[in-house]
Amino acid sequence: MKPQAIQTLLSCGLALAIASSVTAQQPAKTQSGSAAPNFAAVTTQSFGMDVVDGELRAGGPRYKALLDQSGIEFTPALGAAAVTNYPVHFRVTSIRRGETVAYNHLTAPRVAPQQKGMVASYARGNGIVETYEARVDGMKQNLTFAGKPEGAGDLVVEGRLTTTLAASQLGANDCGLMLQVPGIGGVQFGAVVGIDAFGNRANGGLSYDGELVRFTLPSAYVDNAAYPLVLDPLISTITSVNTSPAAD
């Protein structure tokens, strides 16, 4: 990460971590008996979301993110081996079942994310809300459907990825998508899962053609699910090299 980005991330993340007591370790005692802060524990467990210089930002030990009307820009922290930043920009472009379109970014109004604590939400219309939750290990991406989407067939959420990172595999890969610099690391979109109001789960599909990523849930599950229904992947950093806490 660039020095300014690290400073912004730490100032935001450390303040939130200290205020929320997010570290699980007990602090050591000083000679006077007062608790001494465990800096290593704080930095490895800190994460947060806040408005910084008029922009909604999030971050954790291994990533930073910017959220605005155009979507989310996720930048992994890859250590000293990375000579530059490798951001991944993602925006939802369409949501549909068969020929029935529930959302199209070309015709829908552009909306800014609404922050509440660690969650940023985009109202996509037709009872659909796209959310991003800041976590220590990455950004949890959800699409929540208040009611059954109209149409027939699989539920397909399509988004555009913009990055200089290379995909480990094009085409279908239901285990997730990895975008990386060989030997260093990069960004992973986790496997797609559907979770309905009763907790019934179904594995979804994921495919990527070099520009567009598609998340899908099977038609039978969508038809029989109890609503609201959540489509649920995780965006996180992956690394291929050993890094020390000091380097992080």
Backbone hydrogen bonds, N-H to C=O, Kabsch-Sander energy under -0.5 kcal/mol:
donor,donor_aa,acceptor,acceptor_aa,energy
6,I,2,K,-2.3
7,Q,3,P,-2.4
8,T,4,Q,-2.4
9,L,5,A,-2.6
10,L,6,I,-2.8
11,S,7,Q,-2.4
12,C,8,T,-2.0
13,G,9,L,-3.4
14,L,10,L,-3.0
15,A,11,S,-1.0
16,L,12,C,-2.0
17,A,13,G,-2.5
18,I,14,L,-2.8
19,A,15,A,-2.1
20,S,16,L,-2.1
21,S,17,A,-1.0
22,V,17,A,-1.7
28,A,36,A,-0.5
30,T,34,S,-2.8
33,G,30,T,-1.6
36,A,28,A,-3.0
39,F,37,P,-1.0
42,V,38,N,-2.3
43,T,39,F,-2.6
44,T,40,A,-1.7
45,Q,41,A,-0.7
45,Q,42,V,-0.9
46,S,42,V,-1.1
48,G,59,G,-2.1
50,D,57,R,-2.5
52,V,50,D,-0.6
52,V,55,E,-3.3
55,E,52,V,-1.7
56,L,67,L,-0.7
57,R,50,D,-2.8
57,R,55,E,-0.7
58,A,65,A,-2.3
59,G,48,G,-2.1
60,G,63,Y,-2.3
63,Y,60,G,-1.1
64,K,75,T,-2.0
65,A,58,A,-2.8
66,L,73,E,-2.1
67,L,56,L,-2.6
68,D,71,G,-2.4
71,G,68,D,-1.8
72,I,90,F,-2.5
73,E,66,L,-2.9
74,F,72,I,-0.6
74,F,88,V,-3.0
75,T,64,K,-3.1
75,T,73,E,-0.5
77,A,62,R,-2.6
78,L,76,P,-0.8
82,A,79,G,-1.5
83,V,81,A,-0.6
88,V,74,F,-2.7
89,H,162,T,-2.6
90,F,72,I,-2.9
91,R,160,R,-1.4
93,T,158,E,-2.9
94,S,158,E,-1.9
95,I,103,Y,-2.2
96,R,156,V,-2.2
97,R,100,T,-2.4
98,G,154,D,-0.6
100,T,97,R,-2.2
101,V,99,E,-0.7
102,A,95,I,-2.8
102,A,100,T,-0.5
103,Y,95,I,-1.8
105,H,93,T,-2.6
107,T,104,N,-1.2
108,A,104,N,-2.3
114,Q,121,S,-2.6
115,Q,113,P,-0.6
116,K,119,V,-2.8
119,V,116,K,-1.6
120,A,132,Y,-2.4
121,S,114,Q,-2.3
122,Y,130,E,-3.2
124,R,122,Y,-0.7
124,R,128,I,-2.6
125,G,128,I,-0.6
128,I,125,G,-1.4
129,V,144,T,-2.1
130,E,122,Y,-2.7
131,T,129,V,-0.5
131,T,142,N,-2.8
132,Y,120,A,-2.2
133,E,140,K,-2.5
134,A,118,M,-2.8
134,A,132,Y,-0.5
135,R,138,G,-2.1
138,G,135,R,-0.6
139,M,235,I,-2.2
140,K,133,E,-2.9
140,K,138,G,-0.6
141,Q,139,M,-0.7
141,Q,233,P,-1.4
142,N,131,T,-2.4
143,L,231,L,-2.0
144,T,129,V,-2.8
145,F,229,L,-3.2
146,A,127,G,-2.6
146,A,144,T,-0.6
152,A,97,R,-0.6
155,L,217,L,-2.2
156,V,96,R,-2.8
156,V,154,D,-0.6
157,V,215,F,-3.1
158,E,94,S,-3.0
158,E,156,V,-0.5
159,G,213,V,-2.6
160,R,91,R,-2.4
161,L,211,E,-3.0
162,T,89,H,-2.3
166,A,180,Q,-1.6
168,S,178,M,-2.6
171,G,208,Y,-3.5
173,N,206,L,-2.9
176,G,173,N,-1.9
177,L,189,F,-2.5
179,L,187,V,-3.2
180,Q,166,A,-2.9
181,V,185,G,-3.0
184,I,181,V,-2.5
185,G,181,V,-2.0
186,G,238,I,-2.7
187,V,179,L,-3.1
188,Q,236,S,-3.1
189,F,177,L,-2.9
190,G,188,Q,-0.6
190,G,234,L,-3.0
191,A,175,C,-0.6
194,G,202,A,-3.1
195,I,230,V,-2.4
196,D,200,N,-2.2
197,A,226,A,-2.8
199,G,196,D,-2.0
202,A,194,G,-1.8
204,G,192,V,-2.9
205,G,216,T,-2.1
207,S,214,R,-1.6
208,Y,171,G,-1.5
209,D,212,L,-1.8
213,V,159,G,-2.9
214,R,207,S,-2.7
215,F,157,V,-3.0
216,T,205,G,-2.3
217,L,155,L,-1.9
222,V,218,P,-2.1
223,D,219,S,-2.5
224,N,220,A,-1.6
225,A,221,Y,-1.2
229,L,145,F,-2.2
230,V,195,I,-2.6
231,L,143,L,-2.6
232,D,193,V,-2.5
235,I,139,M,-2.7
236,S,188,Q,-2.4
236,S,234,L,-0.5
237,T,137,D,-0.6
238,I,186,G,-2.3
240,S,184,I,-2.7
241,V,184,I,-0.7
248,D,244,S,-2.3
